[in-house]
């Protein structure tokens, strides 16, 4: 698809439950039986590292079909500096609109907004097959390493993209996933009970 025939705007409190439902539908049984991404979103809105200006929904024909959220993060550089970066996710597209280019359009729009807000680089965990199309590379090839993996190991799912060319020139160090992404599974299960029942399935290709 070329031109998005809809609207990308900031999420409002009136959107919260619809966006949580969308996120749940988009991730259910994808990486694990069930999902927790909607709970991550729910809890993150009140955290200080949540970037409200980059809490975005995608609307088509008056219906919310996509959402993305951004979080402030940092790289602990080997020279002792803390390098401010951002991360994002979950990024959600209504299952009825997936594989039509909407996710990439929302991603690229939000990345430009992040650059305008002063973000020099983005670090994420994701699939290089998708995110490589938006300029992401495997982070270890740039000297940035994932905190939970050995530094001498290439981590194919840990990616980065410089929004400002040269922002990470001369920087090596370690990226730590922001704490808000680590949630209590029991609390997530309790939160999920607020939504219509769905069957959790263990499917081929899930992470666990």
N, C-alpha and C positions, 0 to 999 in steps of 0.2 A: 504494500500500500504506500501511497505517496503522501498525500495531505490528510491529516486527521480531521474528520468532519464532526468535531465535537468540542468540548471544553476541558481544559486542565486548570484546576483552581485549588485553593487551600481547603483542607478539610475543616468543617465547622462542628461544634458539639452536636448539632442536629443530625450529622452524618455518622456519628460514632458507631451506633449499633449496626447500621447497614454496612459499614466498612468492615466491622468485625465479622459479620456474617459472610461478606464477600471473601475476606481473608481465609476464613475457615473453609469455605467451599473450594477455594483455589488450592489449598494445601492438604486437604483431607486425604489421608492414605498415600501421599506422594513420597515423603522421605521416611515416614514411620507409620505404623498403624495409628489412625487418627491424626491429630496435629496439635501444636501448641502456639503456632504463630499468631493466632488471634488474641491469645492471652498476653503474649509478648507486647503486641501493639497496645492492648488495653492498659497494661501497667506502665508502659514507657511514656505515655502522654504526660505524666506528672513528674518525670525525672528531669533534672536540670540539664542533662546533656542532649535531650530531645530538641531537634531543630524545628520549631513550629513553622518557620517560613518554608520548610521543605517537607511538610506534611501535606501531600498532594493527592487529590482524587481526579480521576478521568471520567468524564460524563459523555454519554452518547445518547441522543434522543431522550434526554431528561433522566437517564438511568446511570447510576454509578457502575462502571464496568472495570475500573482499575484503581489502584492505590499504591503509593510508595511513601516510606518514612525514612528520614535521615537522623543520624546521631553523631555528636562530636566524639572524636577519639584521638589517640596520639600514638606516635612511634617513640619508644625509648631509644634514642640514638646512642651509639657506642661512645661518642665523645661527651656524653652527659647531658645533652640537650633533650628537651621534650618537643618533638615536632608535631604541631597540631595538624590533624587530618580529619576526614569524616568517613563514616561508613553508612550503609543504607540497608534496608530490608526490615521486614519482608516487603517484596514487591509482588503485588497480587493482580491477576487479571481474571475476571469472571470466566469460568470454564467454557461458556458458550462463545467467548470471544478470543480464546487462546489460539496460538499458531496463525494469527492474522496480522501480526506486526504491531499490535497495540503495545505490547510490553516494551519493545525496543523504542517506540516513539515516546512513551512515558519516561523511560530511562534516560534517553538523550535530552529530553526537555528538562528533566530534573538535574541532570549533570551540569547543564549550562546555568541553571539557577544557582547551583552550588558554587560554581566558579564565580558568578556575579556576587555572591555573598562572601567571597574571599577564601574559599576552600582551595588549597593548593594541590591536594591529592586525595584520592579515595582508596581505601583498602576494604576488600570484601572477601567473603568465602563464597565461591560460586563456580559455575561451569564455564571454562574458558571457551567452549564452543559457542555459547551465547554471548558472554560478556566481551569476548575478544572482538566481536563486531563493533563494540562501542569504544575500543581502544585500550582495553585492559590487557595486561600481560601477567605472567606468573611472577609474583613479587620477589621471589628469591633471585631471579635473574637481575634484579636491581639492587640486591644487597639488603632487602627488607625481609625479615623472617617472622614466622608465626610462633607465638610464645609456647604453644603446646607441642611443637614438633622440633626435632633436632636441627640445629643450624646447618649441618652439612647435608641435609636431605632436601631435595626439591619437593615442594608441596604443591601439587598441580591445581588444587582447589583454592589456594590463597593467592589472590590477585590484587593488583593495584593499577591505578591510572592517574597520571599527572594531569591535572586540569590546567596548571600553569607550567609550561615547558621549562625544565631545569629545576623545578621546585625541590627535587630530592637529589640533585647533583651533589656528590661527595658525602651523602648520608648513608650510613649503614646502621642497622639496629633491629629492634624487635617490636612487633605490633601485638597488643593485647586486646582481645575482644572486650568491648565495654560490658560492665557488670550487669547492666539491665537485660542482657540477652540470656543470662543464666537465671532460670525461674524454678520455682518449686513445683514439681510434677503433680503433687497432690492438690495444690492450690489451682493449678491449671485444669485439673480434672473437675474440681468443684465449679470453676467458672464455666466450663463447657456445658454443664448441666442446664445453664440458662438458655441453651439453644436447642432446636429440634433434634431428637435422637438421630444419630447416624452410626452405621456399623463400622467398627474398626477392622481393617483387613491387613494381613501380612502379605505383601505382594512382591513379586520379583523386581529387583532394582532398587528397593528401599535401602536406606543406609543401615538399618537394623530392624 
